[in-house]
Amino acid sequence: MQDKELIARGAECVCGDLILNRKTVGHYRNGQFIITPEGADILQNVVDVEAVEVKTPTAPKAPKAPKAPKVAPVEAADVDAVDATDV
């Protein structure tokens, strides 16, 4: 089972040698897996990683434009019509 753990960590088998991070961590010989001291050290070093919730940043809201003041409707004043013939 040691070889399965090393493979799960990213080790690859090349010509009967199990290699992880450019180090030989084990050998496959006569159908058996033989772990190297480097491989045993890697298996002893268990790193616990704690999951942290990541909050996505929100875009700042644009400031609202000021509202135009309400103006009361103005009624048109009664204006006498100008006749062009009067001039």
Stockholm file with secondary structure:
# STOCKHOLM 1.0

chainA/1-87         MQDKELIARGAECVCGDLILNRKTVGHYRNGQFIITPEGADILQNVVDVEAVEVKTPTAPKAPKAPKAPKVAPVEAADVDAVDATDV
#=GR chainA/1-87 SS CHHHHHHHTTCEEETTEEEETTEEEEEEETTEEEECHHHHHHHHCCCCCCCCCCCCCCCCCCCCCCCCCCCCCCCCCCCCCCCGGGC
#=GC SS_cons        CHHHHHHHTTCEEETTEEEETTEEEEEEETTEEEECHHHHHHHHCCCCCCCCCCCCCCCCCCCCCCCCCCCCCCCCCCCCCCCGGGC
//
